[in-house]
Amino acid sequence: MKLKNVLIVVKDIEKSKQFYHDLFGLELILDNEGNMILTEGLVLQDEKIWKKFLGQSVIPKNNSCELYFEENDIEAFARKLEKLYPSVQYVNRLMTHSWGQKVLRFYDFDGNLIEVGTPT
C-alpha cells in the first residue's frame, strides 16, 4: 500500500489551482468537476462537495496538519510570495530554526497551513 494523494478543501477551486501553480509550479493532471488532481499528489476539492459528503462544516485554520514544501532558494520564494500574494496571512515570516533550517509558514485562501523550508 502507498499514499497516493493528499486532499484539501477549497472554496474557489480555480483560484486555488492558480495559487498552487504560481507558488509551487503544480500543474493540473485531472479536472473532475469539483475535484482537481495536481502534480505532486495534491488534490483540490470544492467545499460544496466535501460538505455534502461529510454532512458537516469545514473548519478553516484548524491547524491540525500542514502541506510541507522544500525550497533551496527560500529567500527568493519569500519575495515571490510577497509579490504575488501580498495579503497572505503568515503564521511566521522567514525565520531560522536553532538547527539551521530556514522556514516560513502561511495559510492559503482557505486556511490550509503551508510550510516552506530549506532542505534539512
N, CA and C atoms as an extended XYZ file, in Angstrom:
360
Properties=species:S:1:pos:R:3:atomname:S:1:resname:S:1:resid:I:1 pbc="F F F"
N         0.837       -1.175        0.000 N   MET     1
C         0.000        0.000        0.000 CA  MET     1
C         0.882        1.238        0.000 C   MET     1
N         0.422        2.275       -0.717 N   LYS     2
C         1.162        3.527       -0.701 CA  LYS     2
C         0.186        4.694       -0.723 C   LYS     2
N         0.602        5.788       -0.135 N   LEU     3
C        -0.191        7.008       -0.125 CA  LEU     3
C        -0.168        7.603       -1.529 C   LEU     3
N        -1.341        7.859       -2.096 N   LYS     4
C        -1.436        8.388       -3.458 CA  LYS     4
C        -1.583        9.897       -3.498 C   LYS     4
N        -2.451       10.445       -2.660 N   ASN     5
C        -2.757       11.865       -2.742 CA  ASN     5
C        -3.046       12.427       -1.366 C   ASN     5
N        -2.980       13.748       -1.293 N   VAL     6
C        -3.441       14.498       -0.130 CA  VAL     6
C        -4.494       15.465       -0.658 C   VAL     6
N        -5.674       15.469       -0.042 N   LEU     7
C        -6.790       16.298       -0.490 CA  LEU     7
C        -6.991       17.447        0.480 C   LEU     7
N        -7.158       18.636       -0.091 N   ILE     8
C        -7.526       19.793        0.720 CA  ILE     8
C        -8.806       20.384        0.155 C   ILE     8
N        -9.593       20.973        1.019 N   VAL     9
C       -10.878       21.551        0.651 CA  VAL     9
C       -10.691       23.041        0.383 C   VAL     9
N       -11.301       23.510       -0.718 N   VAL    10
C       -11.174       24.908       -1.115 CA  VAL    10
C       -12.522       25.471       -1.548 C   VAL    10
N       -12.700       26.757       -1.333 N   LYS    11
C       -13.949       27.427       -1.729 CA  LYS    11
C       -13.977       27.749       -3.224 C   LYS    11
N       -12.874       28.232       -3.761 N   ASP    12
C       -12.774       28.625       -5.165 CA  ASP    12
C       -11.665       27.797       -5.801 C   ASP    12
N       -12.063       26.723       -6.460 N   ILE    13
C       -11.088       25.753       -6.962 CA  ILE    13
C       -10.174       26.342       -8.034 C   ILE    13
N       -10.690       27.223       -8.885 N   GLU    14
C        -9.865       27.851       -9.920 CA  GLU    14
C        -8.824       28.794       -9.307 C   GLU    14
N        -9.253       29.564       -8.336 N   LYS    15
C        -8.344       30.482       -7.642 CA  LYS    15
C        -7.243       29.694       -6.915 C   LYS    15
N        -7.621       28.595       -6.293 N   SER    16
C        -6.648       27.761       -5.586 CA  SER    16
C        -5.698       27.070       -6.548 C   SER    16
N        -6.221       26.612       -7.666 N   LYS    17
C        -5.350       25.992       -8.677 CA  LYS    17
C        -4.283       26.993       -9.122 C   LYS    17
N        -4.689       28.230       -9.349 N   GLN    18
C        -3.743       29.267       -9.761 CA  GLN    18
C        -2.703       29.546       -8.672 C   GLN    18
N        -3.153       29.613       -7.425 N   PHE    19
C        -2.277       29.851       -6.277 CA  PHE    19
C        -1.185       28.783       -6.196 C   PHE    19
N        -1.575       27.509       -6.272 N   TYR    20
C        -0.600       26.422       -6.155 CA  TYR    20
C         0.295       26.324       -7.391 C   TYR    20
N        -0.199       26.772       -8.529 N   HIS    21
C         0.647       26.834       -9.716 CA  HIS    21
C         1.648       27.978       -9.589 C   HIS    21
N         1.165       29.172       -9.236 N   ASP    22
C         2.029       30.348       -9.128 CA  ASP    22
C         3.174       30.135       -8.148 C   ASP    22
N         2.866       29.588       -6.986 N   LEU    23
C         3.877       29.484       -5.929 CA  LEU    23
C         4.735       28.224       -6.013 C   LEU    23
N         4.131       27.107       -6.400 N   PHE    24
C         4.837       25.828       -6.318 CA  PHE    24
C         5.014       25.123       -7.656 C   PHE    24
N         4.473       25.720       -8.721 N   GLY    25
C         4.612       25.124      -10.043 CA  GLY    25
C         3.778       23.880      -10.259 C   GLY    25
N         2.775       23.641       -9.415 N   LEU    26
C         1.948       22.446       -9.566 CA  LEU    26
C         1.054       22.598      -10.790 C   LEU    26
N         0.984       21.550      -11.566 N   GLU    27
C         0.199       21.538      -12.803 CA  GLU    27
C        -1.030       20.651      -12.642 C   GLU    27
N        -2.050       20.955      -13.397 N   LEU    28
C        -3.281       20.171      -13.398 CA  LEU    28
C        -3.051       18.851      -14.132 C   LEU    28
N        -3.424       17.751      -13.480 N   ILE    29
C        -3.378       16.433      -14.105 CA  ILE    29
C        -4.777       16.038      -14.560 C   ILE    29
N        -5.772       16.252      -13.680 N   LEU    30
C        -7.137       15.838      -13.975 CA  LEU    30
C        -8.120       16.807      -13.342 C   LEU    30
N        -9.104       17.231      -14.111 N   ASP    31
C       -10.182       18.083      -13.613 CA  ASP    31
C       -11.459       17.273      -13.697 C   ASP    31
N       -11.993       16.915      -12.533 N   ASN    32
C       -13.158       16.036      -12.480 CA  ASN    32
C       -14.311       16.725      -11.758 C   ASN    32
N       -14.750       17.865      -12.278 N   GLU    33
C       -15.924       18.570      -11.772 CA  GLU    33
C       -15.931       18.715      -10.245 C   GLU    33
N       -15.111       19.580       -9.762 N   GLY    34
C       -15.046       19.827       -8.326 CA  GLY    34
C       -13.928       19.111       -7.622 C   GLY    34
N       -13.204       18.301       -8.348 N   ASN    35
C       -12.006       17.632       -7.844 CA  ASN    35
C       -10.900       17.834       -8.861 C   ASN    35
N        -9.812       18.428       -8.439 N   MET    36
C        -8.675       18.613       -9.331 CA  MET    36
C        -7.465       17.923       -8.734 C   MET    36
N        -6.860       17.076       -9.542 N   ILE    37
C        -5.616       16.437       -9.131 CA  ILE    37
C        -4.479       17.232       -9.756 C   ILE    37
N        -3.561       17.680       -8.907 N   LEU    38
C        -2.392       18.427       -9.348 CA  LEU    38
C        -1.156       17.543       -9.224 C   LEU    38
N        -0.087       17.957       -9.876 N   THR    39
C         1.164       17.221       -9.743 CA  THR    39
C         1.594       17.218       -8.279 C   THR    39
N         2.467       16.321       -7.942 N   GLU    40
C         2.984       16.116       -6.584 CA  GLU    40
C         1.934       15.512       -5.645 C   GLU    40
N         0.775       15.090       -6.192 N   GLY    41
C        -0.217       14.388       -5.383 CA  GLY    41
C        -1.174       15.254       -4.598 C   GLY    41
N        -1.247       16.538       -4.927 N   LEU    42
C        -2.187       17.416       -4.226 CA  LEU    42
C        -3.523       17.410       -4.954 C   LEU    42
N        -4.594       17.190       -4.204 N   VAL    43
C        -5.944       17.213       -4.751 CA  VAL    43
C        -6.701       18.375       -4.125 C   VAL    43
N        -7.343       19.173       -4.971 N   LEU    44
C        -8.214       20.243       -4.522 CA  LEU    44
C        -9.648       19.760       -4.685 C   LEU    44
N       -10.442       19.910       -3.627 N   GLN    45
C       -11.853       19.536       -3.728 CA  GLN    45
C       -12.719       20.722       -3.342 C   GLN    45
N       -13.746       20.960       -4.156 N   ASP    46
C       -14.685       22.036       -3.902 CA  ASP    46
C       -15.370       21.815       -2.557 C   ASP    46
N       -15.441       22.878       -1.769 N   GLU    47
C       -16.017       22.802       -0.426 CA  GLU    47
C       -17.453       22.274       -0.430 C   GLU    47
N       -18.246       22.624       -1.441 N   LYS    48
C       -19.641       22.157       -1.510 CA  LYS    48
C       -19.713       20.629       -1.572 C   LYS    48
N       -18.817       20.020       -2.323 N   ILE    49
C       -18.787       18.554       -2.437 CA  ILE    49
C       -18.398       17.941       -1.099 C   ILE    49
N       -17.389       18.497       -0.468 N   TRP    50
C       -16.908       17.982        0.818 CA  TRP    50
C       -17.988       18.070        1.883 C   TRP    50
N       -18.659       19.230        1.958 N   LYS    51
C       -19.725       19.409        2.956 CA  LYS    51
C       -20.857       18.419        2.731 C   LYS    51
N       -21.223       18.207        1.471 N   LYS    52
C       -22.301       17.253        1.156 CA  LYS    52
C       -21.891       15.840        1.551 C   LYS    52
N       -20.655       15.478        1.268 N   PHE    53
C       -20.148       14.148        1.590 CA  PHE    53
C       -20.106       13.918        3.094 C   PHE    53
N       -19.590       14.889        3.831 N   LEU    54
C       -19.444       14.736        5.284 CA  LEU    54
C       -20.698       15.079        6.063 C   LEU    54
N       -21.500       15.985        5.514 N   GLY    55
C       -22.652       16.463        6.265 CA  GLY    55
C       -22.247       17.357        7.421 C   GLY    55
N       -21.059       17.980        7.307 N   GLN    56
C       -20.541       18.852        8.354 CA  GLN    56
C       -19.840       20.038        7.722 C   GLN    56
N       -19.629       21.057        8.518 N   SER    57
C       -18.932       22.237        8.042 CA  SER    57
C       -17.425       22.011        8.015 C   SER    57
N       -16.765       22.757        7.151 N   VAL    58
C       -15.307       22.765        7.088 CA  VAL    58
C       -14.809       23.769        8.121 C   VAL    58
N       -13.724       23.449        8.788 N   ILE    59
C       -13.164       24.324        9.814 CA  ILE    59
C       -11.827       24.860        9.313 C   ILE    59
N       -11.838       26.092        8.753 N   PRO    60
C       -10.568       26.654        8.274 CA  PRO    60
C        -9.621       26.955        9.435 C   PRO    60
N        -8.349       26.952        9.124 N   LYS    61
C        -7.296       27.246       10.099 CA  LYS    61
C        -7.408       26.380       11.346 C   LYS    61
N        -7.704       25.103       11.128 N   ASN    62
C        -7.816       24.209       12.280 CA  ASN    62
C        -6.448       23.776       12.801 C   ASN    62
N        -5.389       24.087       12.047 N   ASN    63
C        -4.014       23.853       12.487 CA  ASN    63
C        -3.737       22.410       12.902 C   ASN    63
N        -4.411       21.470       12.243 N   SER    64
C        -4.186       20.071       12.590 CA  SER    64
C        -3.259       19.374       11.598 C   SER    64
N        -2.918       20.050       10.505 N   CYS    65
C        -1.977       19.492        9.541 CA  CYS    65
C        -1.405       20.629        8.700 C   CYS    65
N        -0.382       20.310        7.910 N   GLU    66
C         0.181       21.307        7.017 CA  GLU    66
C         0.694       20.634        5.761 C   GLU    66
N         0.769       21.415        4.698 N   LEU    67
C         1.449       20.991        3.485 CA  LEU    67
C         2.876       21.495        3.612 C   LEU    67
N         3.850       20.616        3.377 N   TYR    68
C         5.250       20.981        3.542 CA  TYR    68
C         5.960       20.905        2.199 C   TYR    68
N         6.624       21.981        1.838 N   PHE    69
C         7.401       22.062        0.610 CA  PHE    69
C         8.833       22.433        0.978 C   PHE    69
N         9.783       21.957        0.176 N   GLU    70
C        11.177       22.351        0.363 CA  GLU    70
C        11.626       23.207       -0.801 C   GLU    70
N        12.461       24.189       -0.486 N   GLU    71
C        12.959       25.140       -1.485 CA  GLU    71
C        14.382       25.533       -1.121 C   GLU    71
N        15.307       25.343       -2.057 N   ASN    72
C        16.703       25.719       -1.815 CA  ASN    72
C        16.864       27.221       -1.673 C   ASN    72
N        16.250       27.985       -2.577 N   ASP    73
C        16.377       29.449       -2.556 CA  ASP    73
C        15.146       30.044       -1.864 C   ASP    73
N        15.094       29.862       -0.568 N   ILE    74
C        13.906       30.259        0.188 CA  ILE    74
C        13.731       31.780        0.248 C   ILE    74
N        14.822       32.516        0.182 N   GLU    75
C        14.708       33.976        0.169 CA  GLU    75
C        13.973       34.436       -1.096 C   GLU    75
N        14.309       33.832       -2.242 N   ALA    76
C        13.620       34.165       -3.500 CA  ALA    76
C        12.152       33.760       -3.425 C   ALA    76
N        11.879       32.600       -2.804 N   PHE    77
C        10.490       32.181       -2.651 CA  PHE    77
C         9.714       33.182       -1.783 C   PHE    77
N        10.312       33.619       -0.691 N   ALA    78
C         9.653       34.584        0.200 CA  ALA    78
C         9.341       35.879       -0.546 C   ALA    78
N        10.252       36.324       -1.392 N   ARG    79
C         9.997       37.526       -2.197 CA  ARG    79
C         8.868       37.296       -3.194 C   ARG    79
N         8.861       36.128       -3.832 N   LYS    80
C         7.808       35.796       -4.796 CA  LYS    80
C         6.446       35.753       -4.109 C   LYS    80
N         6.379       35.133       -2.939 N   LEU    81
C         5.131       35.064       -2.180 CA  LEU    81
C         4.624       36.461       -1.855 C   LEU    81
N         5.510       37.312       -1.387 N   GLU    82
C         5.130       38.676       -1.018 CA  GLU    82
C         4.662       39.469       -2.244 C   GLU    82
N         5.317       39.255       -3.364 N   LYS    83
C         4.959       39.982       -4.589 CA  LYS    83
C         3.627       39.500       -5.168 C   LYS    83
N         3.446       38.180       -5.280 N   LEU    84
C         2.245       37.634       -5.913 CA  LEU    84
C         1.027       37.652       -4.999 C   LEU    84
N         1.243       37.436       -3.714 N   TYR    85
C         0.136       37.334       -2.761 CA  TYR    85
C         0.454       38.160       -1.505 C   TYR    85
N         0.490       39.485       -1.636 N   PRO    86
C         0.884       40.329       -0.504 CA  PRO    86
C        -0.070       40.270        0.684 C   PRO    86
N        -1.297       39.833        0.460 N   SER    87
C        -2.259       39.780        1.572 CA  SER    87
C        -2.300       38.413        2.257 C   SER    87
N        -1.383       37.505        1.887 N   VAL    88
C        -1.370       36.189        2.519 CA  VAL    88
C        -1.190       36.356        4.033 C   VAL    88
N        -1.846       35.485        4.779 N   GLN    89
C        -1.729       35.541        6.238 CA  GLN    89
C        -0.613       34.605        6.696 C   GLN    89
N         0.377       35.172        7.348 N   TYR    90
C         1.533       34.408        7.820 CA  TYR    90
C         1.292       33.864        9.226 C   TYR    90
N         1.832       32.704        9.476 N   VAL    91
C         1.999       32.201       10.834 CA  VAL    91
C         3.349       32.709       11.324 C   VAL    91
N         4.355       32.543       10.477 N   ASN    92
C         5.648       33.181       10.714 CA  ASN    92
C         6.300       33.474        9.380 C   ASN    92
N         6.874       34.662        9.311 N   ARG    93
C         7.654       35.018        8.129 CA  ARG    93
C         8.973       34.265        8.191 C   ARG    93
N         9.803       34.473        7.215 N   LEU    94
C        11.056       33.730        7.117 CA  LEU    94
C        11.844       33.818        8.426 C   LEU    94
N        12.184       32.655        8.948 N   MET    95
C        12.932       32.551       10.200 CA  MET    95
C        13.906       31.393       10.089 C   MET    95
N        14.827       31.318       11.020 N   THR    96
C        15.796       30.221       11.054 CA  THR    96
C        15.650       29.479       12.379 C   THR    96
N        15.419       28.165       12.279 N   HIS    97
C        15.346       27.329       13.479 CA  HIS    97
C        16.744       27.180       14.101 C   HIS    97
N        16.788       26.742       15.339 N   SER    98
C        18.057       26.569       16.046 CA  SER    98
C        18.975       25.564       15.348 C   SER    98
N        18.419       24.639       14.564 N   TRP    99
C        19.228       23.646       13.869 CA  TRP    99
C        19.647       24.124       12.470 C   TRP    99
N        19.300       25.385       12.130 N   GLY   100
C        19.791       25.985       10.898 CA  GLY   100
C        18.820       25.995        9.725 C   GLY   100
N        17.719       25.277        9.830 N   GLN   101
C        16.756       25.262        8.726 CA  GLN   101
C        15.967       26.571        8.686 C   GLN   101
N        15.843       27.140        7.485 N   LYS   102
C        15.033       28.337        7.295 CA  LYS   102
C        13.638       27.912        6.854 C   LYS   102
N        12.618       28.539        7.441 N   VAL   103
C        11.234       28.186        7.132 CA  VAL   103
C        10.344       29.430        7.168 C   VAL   103
N         9.221       29.310        6.480 N   LEU   104
C         8.133       30.265        6.657 CA  LEU   104
C         6.843       29.480        6.576 C   LEU   104
N         5.842       29.977        7.301 N   ARG   105
C         4.530       29.314        7.338 CA  ARG   105
C         3.454       30.347        7.072 C   ARG   105
N         2.456       29.914        6.318 N   PHE   106
C         1.361       30.801        5.957 CA  PHE   106
C         0.146       29.960        5.594 C   PHE   106
N        -0.986       30.624        5.460 N   TYR   107
C        -2.234       29.956        5.077 CA  TYR   107
C        -2.565       30.255        3.621 C   TYR   107
N        -3.148       29.273        2.943 N   ASP   108
C        -3.703       29.551        1.623 CA  ASP   108
C        -5.034       30.275        1.809 C   ASP   108
N        -5.761       30.524        0.740 N   PHE   109
C        -7.013       31.278        0.808 CA  PHE   109
C        -8.052       30.633        1.721 C   PHE   109
N        -7.947       29.323        1.930 N   ASP   110
C        -8.960       28.579        2.677 CA  ASP   110
C        -8.511       28.152        4.063 C   ASP   110
N        -7.395       28.670        4.513 N   GLY   111
C        -6.931       28.357        5.851 CA  GLY   111
C        -6.163       27.058        5.951 C   GLY   111
N        -5.713       26.517        4.818 N   ASN   112
C        -4.841       25.337        4.844 CA  ASN   112
C        -3.427       25.823        5.134 C   ASN   112
N        -2.805       25.252        6.142 N   LEU   113
C        -1.476       25.671        6.578 CA  LEU   113
C        -0.406       25.123        5.646 C   LEU   113
N         0.516       26.002        5.252 N   ILE   114
C         1.611       25.625        4.360 CA  ILE   114
C         2.920       26.017        5.036 C   ILE   114
N         3.887       25.117        4.966 N   GLU   115
C         5.246       25.419        5.421 CA  GLU   115
C         6.185       25.234        4.237 C   GLU   115
N         7.095       26.181        4.072 N   VAL   116
C         8.144       26.048        3.074 CA  VAL   116
C         9.457       26.164        3.826 C   VAL   116
N        10.319       25.185        3.628 N   GLY   117
C        11.586       25.172        4.333 CA  GLY   117
C        12.734       24.779        3.429 C   GLY   117
N        13.922       25.106        3.875 N   THR   118
C        15.105       24.657        3.149 CA  THR   118
C        15.298       23.177        3.441 C   THR   118
N        15.910       22.445        2.506 N   PRO   119
C        16.153       21.022        2.760 CA  PRO   119
C        16.972       20.823        4.031 C   PRO   119
N        16.640       19.785        4.761 N   THR   120
C        17.341       19.520        6.022 CA  THR   120
C        18.521       18.602        5.814 C   THR   120
